[in-house]
Structures are given as C-alpha cells and as structure tokens.
C-alpha cells in the first residue's frame, strides 16, 4: 500500500505540474486571444477608417469630376470666344485695310488737286486750262460749274467753283458755289475735305441760303466717317437754328437712325 501511495503521489505531482503547465498555456492562450481581439478591433477600426477615407476620396473624385466638366465647358466657351475674337479682328483688319486704301486714293486725289505728282514736283493742271476756257461772266461761270458738277466732272467743277469764288468773293452765288464745291468732295466720298468746305459756308456766308444744307451735309459727312458724336451735334444745331426748314426735317430722321 505504501508503494501505491508513493506512486499516486508521484502521479498527482505530475498531474499538478501538467496542470500548472496547462494553466500557464491557457493564460498565454487567453493573452494571445485578447491580443488578437485587440488587434482585430484595431483592424476593424482601421478598416472603418479606410472605408470613410475611401468614401471621402470618392466624394472628392465626384467633385473633381464636376469641376473638370465645368472647366471643359468654360474652355469650350473660351475657345468659341477666341475664335469669334479672331474673326472680329480679321474683319476689323480688313476694314482698316479698306480705309487705308481709301486714304491712299484720297491722298492721290489731293496730290492731283494740288497739281503735284507723287514725287512732289509741279505738273500742269488740266483744271487750269478748263478755267481759262470758262466763260468770263459771273452767272455764266456759275452755270458752267454747275453743269460740270451735274455731268459728274467733279474735278473740273471744283476748279470752276474755286475760280469763281476767288474772282467774285461777294457774288450772290458765292454761298451756293462754296456749298457745291463741298458737294464735289462729298460725291467722291472724300468726307474730311467736304466737312472743311461746308464749314466755309458756315463761317464765310452765315446769311447765305445754303447754310442749312451745308450743316445737313456736314452732319452726314461726319456720320459717314463713323463720327456719330460730331454728326449728332451738327444735326442738332441745324434743327435748333432752322426748325422749320426741310433740312431740319431730314436731320431729325437721320438722328433717329443714329440712336
């Protein structure tokens, strides 16, 4: 029996040692489990955080996509505006080139009017010979100048009207001659020169019968040059000074179209 007790004691001690080992292992397993649970919780938190980050990124991508579309729309609009600007500038350039050509033609006409060639040297004037052949009487000369004007011979008409004004500055036809001289330039669309000649009617012949007509055509000339501001001032002055004239009625209609 004593041997059995010893054997049982030994077995009991072995079992206790194994139990202690098992308890130690159990504690380690529990610690490991808790550690794993903690890590699992962290992983879940990180996963949730990642999901939130992903959702935020997706929202930002949607916003960026919307902004990209806006940028594309604005870019297309800008490109359209740029193409329009280019076309408008091309049209303005063509218009300026046309005006330059007109100015060159007017310079040539001015050189011809001054009896000068392109190099600046004097050359015989055909108008002078025409003036020499003109009638000597005041009324006859005015009639000849008007006839040249009516036939479209504006350079000849200018010469005859100019000679008449030089020889008979106080003539009864002086105001009319000065007006028709301005008309020769207007008919040739040389509006700058026409404005100056019409102004001479205003300044030299304030009581002449052509003053309303001179103001009217001066206003038209400014308008044809694109200077509506001065054109409007001249026409308004005409209406104020000569409200009952036919020219005032025409000027009023012109002003309506210039608004």
Order of alpha helices (4+ residues) and beta strands (2+ residues): alpha-alpha-alpha-alpha-alpha-alpha-alpha-alpha-alpha
